[in-house]
Amino acid sequence: MSAFTAVLRHTITTLLKSPSYLIAGFLNLAIAIFMPIVMISGGDVVMQFQLAIGYTLGIISMLIFMCCIWSSCSLIARDIDSYKLHMIISKPVHRGSFWVGRFLGVAIAYIFILIISLIFLYGSLRLMPEIKGLNKFEISDLNQNIYISKKTYLSLQENLSQEIDKEVESKLQIAKKENQTLSKDEVSDLRKRTYYSVLSMRGEVKGGSSKEFNFELLKSSYQNGTYLTFTPYVGAIDVLEKQKRDSISGDFFLKVNDGDFVKINDLPQRLVSNEKYSVKLPEIILTLDVNKLILKFTNSDRGNSVFFRLNENPQILVSYCSFFENYLRVASVMIIGVILMSAIGCALGGFLSFPIAIFVILFYLIFGSLSSYILSDSELYKNTKALDMKIGYSLSKTLVKVVSPIQSFQPTDEISSGNLLESSAIFEIVKKYFAIQIVVFVLGGIYLFSRREFGMVIKK
């Protein structure tokens, strides 16, 4: 235990004096303090605050992640190249203790930089309205759109799984009659297509008709206002039809628990296809533990159907917590990212030479990022007939399961847009990356480092 403590203390003190650590610290502090001042210069205050928050957090986290990887790789490689490690392992010091000391030392040091940077950024953002001399209306817009984090609710889809299972089974029976044998991947793709098809039918409001969308809102979620956001798709919901700019006439009505339907005002007369709308709802009193909310849309245009992607919209956004509480959630995700980058760097740095380890890690992270971007537009690729697109989609599906997309630890969109970073999303990140990948890299790093052969003759 004393050997582990000594390695941990030595790692932290070494990093405090290293150029990469000092550069990362000073740069991040400068970015946290001055970047919001530079980016917020007038005009649309809410948009500029959103850009300042998103870009500043993104740059801070990316710089820390890259410096963390560099330090974790170089420390162990430097120990080996300078023959310091030979003197340590010649004594009764377990290699695993040495490796864990290096790993935790790097993680703690860069978590400290991250926390200090986030503290200064938060202070800068809170002081910015006074520094820029914003009026009360601009401050009110900031509070409504950014400084009050909102929880997102989607409409309930009852019996969705049963309907999908029924549709899939029907299609499998047809394929069987035609002597077609589907692989597991083809059945999985069939189920996904059926899922989107069923949601598309459920989200269609035909011309001259109405459709209701049911929500369940928790009492504890209500504080300072409720909002409706939605994106209509006129005539078709296909991704390839996104460029269509048709419009349609329609109205939303709202009903809470046993109340009456109330028309939602402040919407334009014509709703443009593929354009996002956001409107504050009339005052809602949530008195029950679980409140029933019904949203009804009436399509006044008899010529066209309007579609809603029910896995995305319409959404009810309910004020949930302060910006500071949401900020802490984002910080916790970034800390997980620092721990994972430290584990990856130490694992490969203790097994490979320094240049090769850096090269492998960068490609590992790049592949992860590209894979997640490709899969975010999977509907464009999964049914394509182009061989290169099919190969790219299949490769991305495989890679995204085993690599770490670095943007997973940069939830800047949520906090900059005033949306709550859900506890379920944090739990998913902890489960996927902390409980699986970090454990794999730590155990794998200790094993590989313990099995590595070191030269016993010191060259002069």
N, C-alpha and C positions, 0 to 999 in steps of 0.2 A: 504493500500500500504506500509506503514511503517513497519507493521508486516511481510509482505512478504519479504521486503528488509532485515530485521533483520534475518529472518530464512535463507535467501540465504547467507548472510555474515557469519552467524554462521556455516553453512554447509561447506563453503569453508575453513574457518579457522580451523574447526575441522579436516577436511580431510588433511590439510597441516601438521598437527601434528600426524596423524594416522600412525601406522606401515605399513599397507597395501599400503598406498599412497606413503610413502617414499621408501618402497621396490620396488614397481612398477617403480618409477621414477629412482632410481639408477640402477636397473637391466636393464631397457630399454636403458638408456644412455650407460651403459657398452656394451650391445649387439650391439647398433648402431655404436659404435666406434671401438670395437675390433673384432666383428665377421667377418666383411669383410676382415680384416687383416689376421685372422686365416684361413679362407676358401680359400682365393686367394693366392696360394703358388707356382704356376708354372704349366706348361703343357698347356692344352687348356684354354686359358685366357677367351675367350667368354663364354664357358660353366661354368667356375668357377665364373665369374661375375654373370651369370644368376642364379646359385645356391645360391650365396651369397645374391643377391637381394631378391630372392623368400623366402628363409628360414628366413632371418633377418626380413623382413616385416611381414612374417607370425607369427614369435615368438613375435615380438613387439605387434602386434594387438591382438593376443590371450591372452597375459599376461595382457594387458590393459582391454580387455573385461572381463576377469575373475575377476580381482581386482575391476572393476567397478560394477559388479554384487554383489560381496561380500560387498562392501562399501554401495551400495544403499539399500541392504537388512538389513545390520547390523545397520545402523544409526537409522532407524525408529524403529526397534526392540529394540535397546538399549534405545531409548527415552521412549518406553512403559515399558520395564522392570525396568528402573531406576525411573519411575514415573515422569520424567521431563515433559512428555506430559500432565499429569494431571494438572500441574500448568499452562501450556500454554492454553489448551482448556477451562480452567475455566474462562479465560478472553475473551473479545470480539474479538477473533481471529478465523476466518473461517478455518475449517480443510482443505479446498481446497487450501487456501493460504499457509498453512504449508506444505502440500504435494508437491505443485509445487515448493516451495522454496527448499525443500530437493532434488527434482528431478533435477532442473536446477543447483543447487550447485554441485551435483555429476557429472553431465554431463560437466559442465564448467571446473571443476578441472581436469578430466581425458582427456578432449580435450586438455588442456594445456600440460599435459605430452606427449600426442601423437604428438602434433606439435613440441615440443622441441626435442623429439626423432627422428622425421622425418628430422628435420633440421640437426641434428648431423649425421644422416645416409647419407643424401645427400652430406654433406661436406666430409664425409669419402669416399664415392664412387667417388667423383670428384677428390680427392687427391690421390686415390689409384694408378692410372697409374704412378704418379711421385714417390710415396713411393716404388712401386715394380720395378721401372726402366724399364717400358715397352718400346719396340722399336716402331718406327713409323708405322710398319706394324701391330703390335698388337693393337695399338691405332686406326688405320684405321678400323680394324675388329670390335672393340668395337663401334666406331661411326656408322658403317654400321648396326650392328646387335642389338645394345642396345640403344645408345645415340641419335638415330634418330627414333622417333616413326612413325610407318607406318599405314596408313588407309587401311582397307581390303575391296576389292570389289569382289563380286561373280557374276557369269554370269547371265544375265537377263533371266527370264523365262516367256515369253509372253504367255498369254492365259492359264496359268497353272490352275487357279481356274476353268475355264470353262471345261477344259479337265478332271479335277478331278471330278467335279459335274456330267459330262456325264458318267464317269466310275462308280461312286457310284450309280447313278440312274439306270444304266443298271443292276448292281448287286442286287439292291433292287427289281427290277422287277422280276429277276430270283428267288429271295427268296420268293417273293409274290406268284409266280406260284407254288412253292413247298410248299405253306402254312406255311412258316416260318415267325414268327413275331420277329423282332429285337428290342431290347430295345435301349434307347438313348445311353447308354454306348457302346453297340455293334455297333451302327451306327457310333459313334465317332471313335471307333477302326477301323472300316471298312474304314473310310475316311483317317485315318492315314496310314493304309496299302496301300491304293490306292495312297496316296501322294508319299510314298517311291517307289512304283512300277512305277509310271509315271516318277519320277526323274531317276530311274534306267534305263528305256528305253531311256530317253532323253540323259543320260550320257554314253550310249553304243557306242563304235566305233568298228564296225565289221572289221574283218581281210581284209586288202587290200583296205580299204575305209578311208575317212576323215570326220571330223565333225568340225563345227565352233561353237564357244562360244562367245556370244556378251556381251560387257561390256560398261558401261557409266562412264567415269571418269570426275570429276569436275576439272576445271582449278585451283581453289584455293588450291587444294590438292597437287600440284606438287612442290617439292623443290629440293630434293637431291637424285634422283634415284628411279627406279621402279623395282619391283621384281616379279617373278612368283614362286608360290609354288603349288605343286600338289602331290596327292597320287594315283597311278594307281592300279586298282584291275584287275588282269588277270584272265579271265575265269569265274569269279563270283564275285558278290558284297556282298554276304551274309556275315553277321557278323561272322557266324560259320566257314567261309572259311578263316579267317584272317591268319591262320598259313601257308597257301599255299605260297610258295616262287617261283612260276613260274615267268618267265621273258618274255619280249616282246620288239620288236624293233619298234621305232617310232620317229617322229620329230614334234616339235611345230613350227608354223609360226605365225608372228605377223603383223597386219595391223592397222594403226592409221588413222582415218578419211578417206580421199580419197587417201591415199598413197598405195604403193604396199606391198605385203606380203614379210616379211623378215624372214629368218630362224633364229631360236634362237639356238645359239651355246652353248658350255660348258655343254651339257648334255651327259651322258654316252651312249654308243652304245646300251646297253640292259637296260631296265627299269624293276626293280624287283617289283613284286606285294606287295602291302601293305607297301611300303617304301616311306617316305616323301622326296621330292626333292625341292630344292630351288635354283634359278638361277637369276642373275641380267640381266634384259632385256636391249636391245640396247637403246640408248638415245631416249627418247620420248619427243616430243615438243607438249605440250597441249596448244593450242592457243584459243580454243573456251571455252565458259562457260560450255558446256557439250560436252565432246569428245567421239566419237565412237571408240571403240577399239575391234577388232576381233581377237580372238585367234583360230588358226586352228591346230588340231592334225591329223596327218596322221599315220595310223596303217600299218606298213610295214610287219607285220607278218600275213600271210594269214590263219594261222591255228587257231588263238585265237582271241576272242574279248577282248577289254579292257574297263573297266568301270570307270567312275568318279562319286563320290558322289557330285552332283551338289549343295546340301545344305552346303557342306564343301569345295569342291575344284573342278576345279582349282581356285586359288585365285590370284588376282593382288594386290600387296602391294605397295602403293605409299607413299613416305616420306611425312609426314603431319606436324609434329611439333617437338619441341625439347624434350629431356628427362625430362627437368624441368616442362614443361607444362603438360606432361602426368603424371608426379609425383604428380602434384597438383590435377589432376583428381582422382588419386588413394587415395590421402589424403582425399578428399571430401567424398568418399565412406566410408572410415574408420571412419570419423567423424559421419556419419549417423549411423554406427554401434554402436559407443559409446553412442549416444543419445538413440538408441533403447534399448541397454542393461541397461541403467539407468532407462528408463521407465519400463522395465520388472521387474527389481529389486525392484524399489519403489512400483510398483503396487502389487506385491505378498508379499513384505516385510511389507506393510501396512495392509495387510489382513490376512496373516498367521504368525505363529511363525517363528522365524529365521531359525531353522534347516529345517523345512518343506518347507519353501520358497526356500532355496538353493537347496534342493533335487528336487523340482518340476521344477525349472528353468533349472537345469542341464539336466534332462530328456527331457525337452522341446527342448533344443538346440541339444541334441544328436539325438533325433527322427528326427529333421529337417535335420541334416547333413546326417544321414543314408538314409533318404528318397530321398534326392537329388542324392546321389551316386547310389542308386538302379535305379532311373529313368534315370540316365545318360546312363545306359545299358538296357533301357526298351525293345529294340528289342529282347534281349535274354529271356525276361520273359513274354511279353504280350501274346504270343501264346503258352506258355508252357501248358502241360497237368497235371503237378505236382500240387497238391492241395496247398501245402505249398508255392510254388512260386507264384501261383495265388493270394493267400491271402496276401502275402508280397507285391506284385505289387499293388494290389488294396488299401491296407493300405497306402502304400507310396504315391500313387496318391492323397489320401485324406489328408494325413498329410502335404504334401509339399505346399498345398494351405493355410494352417492355421498356420504353424510354420515358424520359421526364421532360415534357414540354415546359420550357422555362416560363412561358406566359401563365402557366397554372399558378405560379407564386406571385403574380402581379395582377391582383384583382382591382386594377385601377378604374375600369369602366363602371363598376358598381358604385364605388364611393364618389367618383366625380359626377355621376348622374343622380346621386341621392338615393340610390337603391340599396336596400339592406343586403349585406353579405350574409346569406342564410347560414344558420348553424348546421343545416344538413350539408351545405356545400363545403364548409370547413371540415365536417366529419368525413366527407368523402375524400378530401385531400389528405387528411390524417390517415385514413384507412389505406388509401392507394399508395401514398408516398412514404409516410412516416412508418406505418406498421409493416409495410412490405418492402419497399425499395431501400429505405434507410437500414433496416435490419439486414437485408441481403448484402448491401455494400459493406456494412460494418463487419458482419461475420465473414463474408468473403474476403474483405481486406485483411482481417486478422489472420485468416487461414493462409492466404497467398503470401503475406509478409513473413509468416512463420516458416513457410516452406522454401522461401527464396534463399538461394545460395549466394554467399558473399565471399569475395576473394580474400584469402587469408594472408596474402603477401602484400605489403604496402609498397607501392612504387615510389621511387624518389627521382 
